[in-house]
Amino acid sequence: MSTADMPDSERWRQAVRQEWEDTDVIAAWRKWYSQARIAGQAATEALVEEAQIKPGMQVLDLAI
């Protein structure tokens, strides 16, 4: 099946897979992960606080 014959969702999946398997992308994530995590910490804390998560609650984390 050619790429043109694939459903849009499958073409998107393949494009994402190719991007995430790219050695340059992997190298960039390794280089910048620590800084990105620190930069996103305040947003993460604000989201968790706003969600009012309490001990014993179940949380589903969906990363899209």
C-alpha contacts under 8 A as a table, 3 or more apart, distances in Angstrom:
res1	aa1	res2	aa2	distance
1	M	5	D	6.17
1	M	6	M	6.98
2	S	5	D	5.32
2	S	6	M	6.77
3	T	6	M	5.34
3	T	11	R	6.65
6	M	10	E	6.16
6	M	11	R	6.21
7	P	10	E	5.40
7	P	11	R	6.42
8	D	11	R	5.13
8	D	12	W	6.12
9	S	12	W	5.09
9	S	13	R	6.21
10	E	13	R	4.97
10	E	14	Q	6.19
11	R	14	Q	5.18
11	R	15	A	6.18
12	W	15	A	5.10
12	W	16	V	6.15
13	R	16	V	5.20
13	R	17	R	6.04
14	Q	17	R	5.02
14	Q	18	Q	6.08
15	A	18	Q	5.17
15	A	19	E	6.17
16	V	19	E	5.08
16	V	20	W	6.13
17	R	20	W	5.25
17	R	21	E	6.11
18	Q	21	E	5.19
18	Q	22	D	6.17
19	E	22	D	5.23
19	E	25	V	6.96
20	W	25	V	6.35
20	W	26	I	6.90
21	E	25	V	7.36
21	E	26	I	6.99
22	D	25	V	5.32
22	D	26	I	6.31
23	T	26	I	5.04
23	T	27	A	6.08
24	D	27	A	5.05
24	D	28	A	6.14
25	V	28	A	5.08
25	V	29	W	6.25
26	I	29	W	5.22
26	I	30	R	6.26
27	A	30	R	5.11
27	A	31	K	6.13
28	A	31	K	5.02
28	A	32	W	6.02
29	W	32	W	5.31
29	W	33	Y	5.30
30	R	33	Y	5.62
31	K	34	S	7.71
32	W	35	Q	5.44
32	W	36	A	6.10
33	Y	36	A	5.11
33	Y	37	R	6.05
34	S	37	R	5.20
34	S	38	I	6.30
35	Q	38	I	5.16
35	Q	39	A	6.06
36	A	39	A	4.99
36	A	40	G	6.11
37	R	40	G	5.23
37	R	41	Q	6.10
38	I	41	Q	5.19
38	I	42	A	7.99
39	A	42	A	7.13
40	G	43	A	5.39
40	G	44	T	6.20
41	Q	44	T	5.10
41	Q	45	E	6.14
42	A	45	E	5.15
42	A	46	A	6.14
43	A	46	A	5.08
43	A	47	L	6.19
44	T	47	L	5.19
44	T	48	V	6.23
45	E	48	V	5.18
45	E	49	E	6.06
46	A	49	E	5.10
46	A	50	E	6.03
47	L	50	E	5.11
47	L	51	A	6.09
48	V	51	A	5.12
48	V	52	Q	6.54
48	V	53	I	6.53
49	E	52	Q	5.23
49	E	53	I	6.99
53	I	57	M	6.58
54	K	57	M	5.74
